[in-house]
Amino acid sequence: MKLQTLIIQIVLLMTFAAAWKQSPPYGYTYSPLIDINEYVMEIADFAVVEYNKVSGTKLTLNKVFTGESSQVNEGINYRLTLSVLGEYFVSNIYEAVVWESPLFPFRILISFIKN
């Protein structure tokens, strides 16, 4: 079962990487999210957790200020502006972009940039 999940993730990542070369996610038209609901908070939390894995930091999500979405590459990009608590509980603002596939329960952190 783990091998099957890994293969699906690799195929999706390769598909996304090929599409990325053609048109970066910032070239898409984003629509504002009307409501910052639990689902959006889950995506924001995913972004922070994934960033922590890659960077070795211990950030925690504080608040989602704004969010936008865009239909891209057989999925949805979520661009979120987050308040994140870092070391010594210092709050910083980040912009996170997460790609999500509606076909599989699968997400990829595209970017996580400190503003």
LUMVEXDO-395725 format. One record per residue: residue in three letters; x, y, z of N, C-alpha, C in turn; residue number from 1. Coordinates in steps of 0.05 Angstrom, whole numbers, padded with zeros to 5 digits. Each point is the difference from the previous one (the first is absolute). Last residue first. Example, Ala and Ser with C-alpha at 12.3 -4.5 7.8 and 13.67 -1.06 7.14 Angstrom:
BEGIN
     r      npx      npy      npz     capx     capy     capz      cpx      cpy      cpz     k
   SER    00257   -00045    00142    00016    00024    00001   -00015    00022    00014     2
   ALA    00006   -00115   -00001   -00018    00024    00000    00018    00024    00000     1
//
This chain:
BEGIN
     r      npx      npy      npz     capx     capy     capz      cpx      cpy      cpz     k
   ASN    00148    00753    00088   -00005    00027   -00010    00014    00021    00016   115
   LYS    00018   -00110   -00023   -00003    00020    00021   -00004    00027   -00013   114
   ILE   -00024   -00098   -00044    00018    00023   -00001   -00007    00020    00022   113
   PHE   -00017   -00100   -00048   -00005    00010    00027    00020    00022    00004   112
   SER   -00042   -00071   -00084    00018    00021    00010   -00010    00008    00028   111
   ILE   -00033   -00080   -00043    00015    00012   -00023    00019    00021    00010   110
   LEU   -00048   -00092    00042    00007    00027    00007    00017    00011   -00023   109
   ILE   -00076   -00079   -00006    00028    00007   -00003    00004    00029    00008   108
   ARG   -00078   -00089    00010    00007    00028    00000    00031    00003   -00003   107
   PHE   -00092   -00075   -00006    00028    00005   -00004    00006    00030   -00002   106
   PRO   -00077   -00078   -00002    00005    00017    00023    00030    00007    00002   105
   PHE   -00050   -00015   -00095    00012   -00016    00022    00002    00018    00024   104
   LEU   -00042    00035   -00075   -00003   -00028   -00007    00011   -00018    00022   103
   PRO    00006    00097   -00002   -00027   -00008    00008   -00004   -00030   -00005   102
   SER    00093    00056    00024   -00014   -00015   -00021   -00028   -00008    00010   101
   GLU    00070    00086    00025   -00016   -00023    00010   -00014   -00013   -00024   100
   TRP    00084    00076    00032   -00015   -00012   -00021   -00014   -00025    00011    99
   VAL    00039    00096    00046   -00003   -00029    00002   -00017   -00009   -00024    98
   VAL    00059    00090    00042   -00015   -00010   -00022    00000   -00031    00001    97
   ALA    00018    00092    00071    00003   -00028   -00007   -00017   -00007   -00025    96
   GLU    00047    00087    00059   -00019   -00007   -00021    00006   -00028   -00008    95
   TYR    00016    00058    00098    00010   -00016   -00023   -00022   -00002   -00021    94
   ILE    00032    00058    00097   -00020   -00004   -00021    00013   -00015   -00023    93
   ASN    00021    00001    00113    00008    00009   -00027   -00022   -00006   -00020    92
   SER    00023    00004    00116   -00019   -00003   -00022    00012    00011   -00026    91
   VAL    00042   -00043    00096    00001    00023   -00018   -00018   -00006   -00024    90
   PHE    00026   -00056    00080   -00028    00009   -00006   -00001    00026   -00016    89
   TYR    00080   -00054    00020   -00006    00021    00021   -00028    00013   -00005    88
   GLU    00027   -00050   -00084    00016   -00002    00025   -00007    00023    00018    87
   GLY   -00074   -00006   -00068    00026   -00014   -00002    00013   -00002    00027    86
   LEU   -00103    00013   -00051    00017    00005    00024    00025   -00016   -00003    85
   VAL   -00071    00043   -00076    00013   -00023    00010    00018    00007    00024    84
   SER   -00084    00034   -00074    00016    00009    00023    00011   -00026    00013    83
   LEU   -00031    00013   -00107   -00002   -00012    00026    00016    00016    00021    82
   THR   -00049   -00006   -00105    00017    00018    00016   -00005   -00008    00029    81
   LEU   -00013   -00058   -00097   -00009    00009    00026    00020    00019    00013    80
   ARG   -00035   -00057   -00095    00020    00020    00008   -00010    00013    00026    79
   TYR   -00019   -00095   -00061   -00009    00018    00021    00023    00018    00008    78
   ASN   -00030   -00065   -00090    00021    00014    00016   -00014    00017    00021    77
   ILE   -00033   -00093   -00055   -00006    00027    00010    00024    00011    00015    76
   GLY   -00015   -00076   -00086   -00001    00003    00029   -00007    00029    00007    75
   GLU    00024   -00034   -00089   -00017   -00021    00011    00000   -00001    00031    74
   ASN    00045    00073   -00044    00013   -00026   -00004   -00016   -00023    00013    73
   VAL   -00040    00089    00031    00025   -00003   -00015    00006   -00030   -00003    72
   GLN   -00072    00082    00043   -00001   -00026   -00013    00025   -00003   -00018    71
   SER   -00008    00062    00091    00001    00001   -00029    00000   -00029   -00011    70
   SER   -00016    00070    00097    00003   -00026   -00013   -00001    00003   -00031    69
   GLU    00019    00056    00104   -00009    00001   -00028    00003   -00028   -00012    68
   GLY    00001    00059    00103    00004   -00023   -00017   -00012    00004   -00027    67
   THR    00033    00051    00103   -00014    00000   -00025    00006   -00026   -00015    66
   PHE    00025    00008    00093   -00011    00027   -00005   -00017    00000   -00025    65
   VAL    00028   -00076    00076   -00001    00004   -00029   -00013    00027   -00005    64
   LYS    00058   -00038    00091   -00024    00010   -00012    00002    00001   -00031    63
   ASN    00063   -00046    00061   -00014    00017    00018   -00027    00008   -00011    62
   LEU    00078   -00084   -00011   -00020    00017   -00013   -00015    00016    00021    61
   THR    00103   -00036    00010   -00028   -00008    00005   -00018    00021   -00012    60
   LEU    00112   -00039   -00007   -00021    00021   -00002   -00027   -00012    00006    59
   LYS    00101   -00030    00002   -00023   -00009    00017   -00021    00023    00000    58
   THR    00085   -00038   -00072   -00009    00020    00019   -00023   -00012    00016    57
   GLY    00050   -00039   -00077    00009   -00007    00027   -00008    00021    00021    56
   SER   -00019   -00008   -00100    00019    00020    00011    00012   -00007    00027    55
   VAL   -00065   -00056   -00047    00021    00007   -00019    00022    00017    00012    54
   LYS   -00078   -00024    00051    00015   -00025   -00008    00024    00007   -00017    53
   ASN   -00060    00070    00024    00017   -00009    00023    00016   -00024   -00007    52
   TYR   -00063    00029   -00063    00023    00019    00001    00019   -00008    00023    51
   GLU   -00081   -00047   -00007    00019   -00008   -00021    00024    00018   -00001    50
   VAL   -00068    00022    00062    00012   -00026    00007    00020   -00009   -00021    49
   VAL   -00051    00077   -00018    00019    00005    00022    00014   -00025    00008    48
   ALA   -00069   -00006   -00065    00023    00016   -00010    00021    00004    00021    47
   PHE   -00081   -00043    00025    00017   -00017   -00017    00024    00015   -00010    46
   ASP   -00065    00049    00045    00016   -00016    00019    00018   -00019   -00015    45
   ALA   -00060    00050   -00052    00021    00017    00012    00018   -00015    00019    44
   ILE   -00075   -00044   -00035    00020    00004   -00021    00023    00017    00010    43
   GLU   -00073   -00012    00057    00014   -00026   -00003    00022    00003   -00021    42
   MET   -00058    00072    00012    00018   -00001    00022    00017   -00026   -00001    41
   VAL   -00069    00011   -00062    00022    00018   -00006    00021    00000    00022    40
   TYR   -00078   -00049    00016    00014   -00012   -00022    00025    00017   -00008    39
   GLU   -00062    00032    00065    00017   -00021    00010    00017   -00013   -00021    38
   ASN   -00031    00097   -00027   -00013   -00020    00016    00020   -00021    00010    37
   ILE   -00011    00100   -00045    00023   -00015    00010   -00012   -00020    00020    36
   ASP   -00050    00049   -00087    00000   -00007    00029    00026   -00015    00007    35
   ILE   -00013    00036   -00087   -00020    00015    00014    00001   -00005    00030    34
   LEU    00081   -00001   -00075   -00017   -00019    00015   -00019    00016    00017    33
   PRO    00043    00035   -00095    00001    00001    00029   -00018   -00022    00012    32
   SER    00051   -00011   -00094   -00025    00011    00010    00000    00000    00030    31
   TYR    00079   -00002   -00086   -00010   -00008    00026   -00027    00014    00006    30
   THR    00064   -00027   -00091   -00019    00019    00012   -00012   -00012    00025    29
   TYR    00101   -00022   -00041   -00028   -00007   -00001   -00017    00022    00013    28
   GLY    00098   -00006   -00004   -00011    00010   -00024   -00030   -00005   -00003    27
   TYR    00058   -00031    00071   -00006    00028    00004   -00011    00012   -00025    26
   PRO    00030   -00092    00004   -00025    00005    00013   -00008    00029    00004    25
   PRO    00061   -00032   -00084    00002   -00001    00029   -00026    00008    00013    24
   SER    00020   -00048   -00096   -00013    00023    00011    00002   -00001    00030    23
   GLN    00047   -00063   -00057   -00016    00015   -00020   -00011    00026    00011    22
   LYS    00048   -00061    00055    00018    00011   -00020   -00015    00017   -00020    21
   TRP   -00049   -00050    00063    00013    00023    00013    00018    00014   -00020    20
   ALA   -00042   -00083   -00021   -00018    00023   -00004    00013    00026    00011    19
   ALA    00046   -00081    00013   -00001    00006   -00028   -00018    00024   -00006    18
   ALA    00005   -00031    00088    00025    00012   -00007    00001    00007   -00030    17
   PHE   -00075   -00047    00035    00001    00028    00009    00025    00014   -00008    16
   THR   -00008   -00092   -00018   -00020    00015   -00016    00001    00030    00007    15
   MET    00053   -00058    00052    00011    00003   -00027   -00019    00016   -00018    14
   LEU   -00030   -00022    00086    00022    00020    00002    00012    00004   -00028    13
   LEU   -00066   -00066    00008   -00011    00026    00003    00021    00022    00001    12
   VAL    00029   -00090   -00001   -00013    00007   -00026   -00012    00028    00002    11
   ILE    00037   -00034    00079    00021    00005   -00020   -00012    00009   -00027    10
   GLN   -00059   -00028    00069    00012    00025    00006    00021    00008   -00020     9
   ILE   -00039   -00085   -00007   -00020    00021   -00007    00012    00028    00005     8
   ILE    00051   -00074    00027   -00001    00002   -00029   -00019    00022   -00009     7
   LEU    00004   -00020    00092    00024    00013   -00009    00000    00003   -00030     6
   THR   -00070   -00049    00038   -00002    00029    00007    00024    00015   -00010     5
   GLN    00003   -00093   -00008   -00020    00011   -00019   -00004    00030    00005     4
   LEU    00055   -00047    00059    00013    00002   -00026   -00019    00012   -00020     3
   LYS   -00032   -00020    00086    00018    00023    00000    00013    00005   -00027     2
   MET   -00054   -00077    00011   -00016    00024    00000    00017    00025    00000     1
//
